[in-house]
């Protein structure tokens, strides 16, 4: 993996699960990704995976308790949503795949962020929900979703989630998790938390 890639978000979930793992360079022999990219995962003798969403789905199934059709569906829908809907909102790309801007900086709140804001507001109705995407608490889906939100703050210093305070509070909770700090580093975590502290009390909701 590489700290400049999406590998840390996979490492984050591995730390959440308490699993031991080794990190290899992208060009290491045996990388299963057909384009030699990361993240990619080899588990045991027979499992080879690439793409962050597929890896998180596998780990949730194999080690995270999402091992029934219903549980896989609950986690999987948000994993796919993060990659198919939230990612393009957070990171605008040129036709050749170069990121040039973030929808978070758009004049109006993007539909994906507005939908996440509403979901989090509706879901945070009891202490049992713990303020995460799924009712049962933190899951692989949060690693995917929160990682993208927190990447925005790292890549675009002037980006703000003040217009979506529930999203800001959610991202802050995730950034302060010990496993996030282990995967991304304390410096990154503190940077994101400091920015989000300014957004959590925002009163410009969904303009």
C-alpha positions as CSV (number, residue, x, y, z in Angstrom):
1,X,0.0,0.0,0.0
2,X,0.9,3.7,-0.1
3,X,-0.1,6.6,2.2
4,X,-0.8,8.6,-0.9
5,X,-3.4,6.2,-2.1
6,X,-6.6,4.7,-0.7
7,X,-4.6,2.0,1.1
8,X,-4.9,3.8,4.5
9,X,-8.6,3.4,4.5
10,X,-8.2,-0.3,4.2
11,X,-5.6,-0.2,6.9
12,X,-8.1,1.7,9.0
13,X,-10.7,-1.1,8.9
14,X,-8.0,-3.7,9.5
15,X,-7.0,-1.8,12.7
16,X,-10.7,-1.5,13.7
17,X,-11.0,-5.3,13.4
18,X,-7.8,-5.8,15.4
19,X,-6.2,-7.9,12.6
20,X,-2.5,-8.2,12.0
21,X,-1.3,-7.4,8.5
22,X,1.8,-6.4,6.5
23,X,2.0,-3.5,4.1
24,X,3.9,-4.0,0.8
25,X,5.0,-1.5,-1.8
26,X,2.7,-1.1,-4.9
27,X,5.3,-2.7,-7.1
28,X,5.9,-5.6,-4.8
29,X,5.9,-9.0,-6.5
30,X,2.6,-10.7,-6.4
31,X,0.4,-7.6,-6.3
32,X,-3.0,-9.0,-7.6
33,X,-4.2,-5.7,-9.1
34,X,-4.2,-6.1,-12.9
35,X,-2.8,-2.6,-13.3
36,X,-0.3,-2.9,-10.4
37,X,-2.1,-0.4,-8.3
38,X,-3.2,-0.2,-4.7
39,X,-5.0,-1.0,-2.5
40,X,-4.8,-4.7,-3.1
41,X,-5.1,-7.5,-0.6
42,X,-3.9,-11.1,-0.3
43,X,-5.4,-13.1,2.6
44,X,-4.2,-16.6,3.2
45,X,-3.5,-18.9,0.3
46,X,-6.5,-18.3,-1.9
47,X,-7.9,-14.8,-1.5
48,X,-6.7,-12.0,-3.8
49,X,-8.6,-8.8,-4.0
50,X,-8.2,-5.3,-5.4
51,X,-10.3,-2.1,-5.2
52,X,-11.0,-0.6,-1.8
53,X,-14.8,-1.3,-1.8
54,X,-14.3,-4.9,-2.7
55,X,-11.6,-5.3,0.0
56,X,-13.8,-3.7,2.6
57,X,-16.7,-5.9,1.7
58,X,-14.6,-9.0,1.9
59,X,-13.1,-8.0,5.3
60,X,-16.6,-7.2,6.7
61,X,-17.9,-10.6,5.6
62,X,-14.8,-12.6,6.7
63,X,-14.0,-10.8,10.0
64,X,-16.5,-8.0,10.7
65,X,-19.7,-9.9,11.2
66,X,-21.4,-9.1,7.9
67,X,-21.6,-12.8,7.0
68,X,-25.3,-13.2,6.1
69,X,-27.1,-11.9,3.0
70,X,-29.0,-9.3,5.1
71,X,-25.8,-8.1,6.8
72,X,-23.9,-8.0,3.6
73,X,-26.7,-6.0,1.9
74,X,-26.7,-3.5,4.8
75,X,-23.0,-2.8,4.5
76,X,-22.7,-3.3,0.8
77,X,-25.2,-0.7,-0.3
78,X,-23.2,2.0,1.5
79,X,-19.9,0.7,0.3
80,X,-21.1,0.9,-3.3
81,X,-22.8,4.3,-2.7
82,X,-19.5,5.7,-1.3
83,X,-17.6,4.7,-4.4
84,X,-20.2,5.3,-7.1
85,X,-21.9,8.5,-5.7
86,X,-19.9,10.1,-2.9
87,X,-16.5,9.8,-4.4
88,X,-17.4,11.6,-7.7
89,X,-19.0,14.3,-5.6
90,X,-15.9,14.8,-3.4
91,X,-13.4,14.6,-6.2
92,X,-14.0,16.0,-9.6
93,X,-11.8,14.5,-12.2
94,X,-10.7,15.3,-15.7
95,X,-11.3,12.6,-18.4
96,X,-7.8,11.2,-17.8
97,X,-8.5,10.8,-14.0
98,X,-6.8,13.8,-12.5
99,X,-8.5,15.4,-9.6
100,X,-9.0,19.2,-10.1
101,X,-11.7,20.2,-7.6
102,X,-14.2,19.0,-5.0
103,X,-18.0,19.3,-5.1
104,X,-17.8,20.2,-1.4
105,X,-16.7,23.6,-2.6
106,X,-19.7,24.1,-5.0
107,X,-22.0,27.0,-4.4
108,X,-24.8,24.6,-3.6
109,X,-24.5,21.5,-1.4
110,X,-24.2,18.5,-3.7
111,X,-27.1,16.0,-3.7
112,X,-24.8,13.3,-2.2
113,X,-23.8,15.4,0.8
114,X,-27.4,16.6,1.3
115,X,-28.6,13.0,1.3
116,X,-25.9,11.9,3.8
117,X,-26.7,14.9,6.0
118,X,-30.4,13.9,6.1
119,X,-29.6,10.2,6.7
120,X,-27.3,11.1,9.7
121,X,-29.8,13.5,11.1
122,X,-32.6,10.9,11.0
123,X,-30.4,8.1,12.3
124,X,-28.9,9.9,15.3
125,X,-32.0,9.5,17.4
126,X,-30.6,7.3,20.2
127,X,-27.3,6.5,21.9
128,X,-27.5,3.0,20.4
129,X,-27.0,4.4,16.9
130,X,-23.7,6.0,18.0
131,X,-24.0,8.5,15.1
132,X,-22.7,6.2,12.3
133,X,-24.2,5.1,9.0
134,X,-25.7,1.8,10.1
135,X,-27.9,1.4,13.2
136,X,-25.5,-1.1,14.8
137,X,-22.6,1.4,15.1
138,X,-19.3,1.8,13.3
139,X,-18.8,-0.5,10.2
140,X,-16.8,-0.9,7.1
141,X,-19.2,1.5,5.4
142,X,-18.0,4.3,7.7
143,X,-14.4,3.6,6.7
144,X,-15.3,4.2,3.1
145,X,-17.6,7.2,3.5
146,X,-15.6,9.0,6.2
147,X,-12.3,8.5,4.5
148,X,-13.5,10.3,1.4
149,X,-14.9,13.2,3.5
150,X,-11.6,13.5,5.4
151,X,-9.5,13.2,2.2
152,X,-11.3,16.3,1.0
153,X,-10.1,18.3,3.9
154,X,-6.5,17.1,3.3
155,X,-6.5,17.8,-0.5
156,X,-8.5,21.1,-0.4
157,X,-7.6,23.2,2.6
158,X,-10.4,25.7,1.9
159,X,-13.1,23.1,1.8
160,X,-15.7,23.2,4.6
161,X,-18.6,21.0,5.8
162,X,-20.2,23.9,7.7
163,X,-23.3,23.7,5.6
164,X,-23.8,20.0,6.6
165,X,-23.1,20.0,10.3
166,X,-24.3,16.4,10.9
167,X,-21.8,15.3,8.2
168,X,-19.1,17.5,9.9
169,X,-19.8,16.0,13.3
170,X,-19.8,12.4,11.8
171,X,-16.5,13.0,10.1
172,X,-15.0,14.4,13.3
173,X,-16.1,11.3,15.3
174,X,-14.5,9.1,12.7
175,X,-11.2,11.1,12.6
176,X,-10.9,10.8,16.3
177,X,-11.1,7.0,16.4
178,X,-7.8,5.3,17.5
179,X,-7.8,3.1,14.4
180,X,-8.0,6.1,12.1
181,X,-5.1,7.7,13.9
182,X,-3.1,4.5,13.5
183,X,-3.8,4.3,9.8
184,X,-3.5,7.9,8.8
185,X,-1.3,9.3,11.6
186,X,-2.0,11.6,14.5
187,X,-0.9,14.7,12.5
188,X,-3.6,14.1,9.8
189,X,-6.2,13.2,12.4
190,X,-5.6,16.4,14.4
191,X,-5.6,18.5,11.3
192,X,-8.9,17.2,10.2
193,X,-10.4,17.5,13.7
194,X,-9.3,21.1,14.0
195,X,-11.0,22.0,10.7
196,X,-14.1,20.1,11.6
197,X,-14.4,21.7,15.0
198,X,-15.1,24.9,13.1
199,X,-17.8,23.3,11.0
200,X,-19.7,21.3,13.6
201,X,-21.5,24.3,15.0
202,X,-22.2,25.7,11.5
203,X,-25.7,27.2,11.0
204,X,-25.7,27.4,7.2
205,X,-27.3,24.1,6.7
206,X,-28.1,22.9,3.2
207,X,-27.9,26.2,1.4
